[in-house]
Amino acid sequence: MKILFISLGCDKNLVDTEVMLGLLASRGYEMTDDETQADVIVINTCCFIHDAKEESIQNILEMAEYKKRGTVKALIVTGCLAQRYRQEIIDEIPEVDEVLGTTAYDKILDAVDAALRGEHEVMLSELDALPLPDTRRLVTTGGHFAYLKIAEGCDKHCTYCIIPKIRGNFRSVPMERLVREAQELADQGVKELILVAQETTLYGKDLYGEKSLHTLLKKLCEISGLRWIRILYCYPEEITDELIQVIKEEPKICNYLDLPIQHANDKILGRMGRRTSKQELVDIIGKLRSEIPDICLRTTLITGFPGETQEQHEELMEFVDEMEFDRLGVFTYSPEEDTPAAEMPDQIDEEVKLDRQAELMELQQEIAFDNAQDMVGREVLVMIEGKVADEKAYVGRTYRDAPNVDGLIFINTDEELLSGDFARVRVTGAVDYDLIGELL
């Protein structure tokens, strides 16, 4: 029996997908990427912002057409949209057979069985459950890098965010489990491990009584097959001296941090429910750059939050100009039902949001271009991603580049390189914020 799996949304969702794929493969199901050949279709959905919700709904409706035609025997919906709108999906899209909540993805085999029997139901577990099925993930990222989800849920309750209501409270995966999973991934050929969670910096607080990300990192660095370890989703207020120290000391840990700050005006930060002030952001960024001079900092911002004035937008522009983040993404504020921010007065017109987003991104492009030019002449270690078609060139990433979100480096060479290889490269040029290099 053939199964088509569609995974939408973030890398944390992708880990859930890979666990479900592992469970399905253990049953002997064959995977396909052709919906016309599939007996069963599973869609792992996202609903973090409006666009993600629309993409999820569109995918469900498109796949429902194959169920109508009779070529697909079962259609299953999982993930965040499934958790949030579980009954609406069953009621309004009759082609959907089974709906699995965010903590019920370990029931995917039961869901397939029930769907093939013609049942229509919602499968849920407690929102604060932590599914840890004893199965090997089916890695879908190409094999040379993989995500390690170290925790689930979030306790922050930012006023714009629905995640705690659909993913539950913060809960860490036991350290021994993570080390074992990381070893299995390394045994499969994974060389770069990327730590993810709704918030990585609080790891272990619930299990061990103190923030323990630095301890976990030390244990992961002992795994011989791993070359790079990268940390995403670090809330700035939770960064400890111990974490900074372990990044400095351990050569396997990339000098790279993703710090979602969202804004820089104190009033807006307060309305967002964030835990930092502008000055505290300046201080932690300064400390990171002082302690780790070559650190690459990535952040995300929300523009057009309810009540944001032109002056507050300009303050954010000035902050970005002064901080010169290496990597930066900007989202327009998306009002999500059942969040406090959606009910706030002074909602911003969509056109204004888009204008402010464009201004911030134009400024960041200038900063990113300058940073890329500053890399020219430097020697860097590069992970090879693959060959450029019909050219004597390869594409890769430096420690400054997380996959699928940051830049690339193109290397012209007659030598044969393999995906997953590491090579020493001298940067010889920059095109926008991508680099050009030559082998040393």
Buried (B, 14 or more C-beta within 10 A) or exposed (E): BBBBBBBBBBBBBBBBBBBBBBBBBBEEBEBBEEBEEBBBBBBBBBBBBEEBBEBBBEBBEEBBEBBEEEBBBBBBBBBBBBBBBBEEBBEEBEBBBBBBBBBBBBBBBEBBBBBBEEEBBBBBBEBEBBBEBEBBBBBBBBBBBBBBBBBBBBBBEBBBBBBBBBBBEBBBBEBEBBBEBBBBBBEBEBBBBBBBBBBBBBBBBBBBEEBBBBBBBBBBBEBEBBBBBBBBBBBBBBBBEBBBEBBEEBEBBBBBBBBBBBBBBBBBBEBBBBBBBBEBBBEBBEEBBEEBEEBBBBBBBBBBBBBBEEEBBEBBBEBBEEBBBBBBBBBBBBBBEEBBBBEBEEBBEEEBBEBBBEBBBEBBEEBBBEBBBEBBEEEBBBBBBBBEEEEEBBBBBBBBBBBEEBBBBBBBBEEEBEBBBBBEBBBBBBEEBBBBBEBE
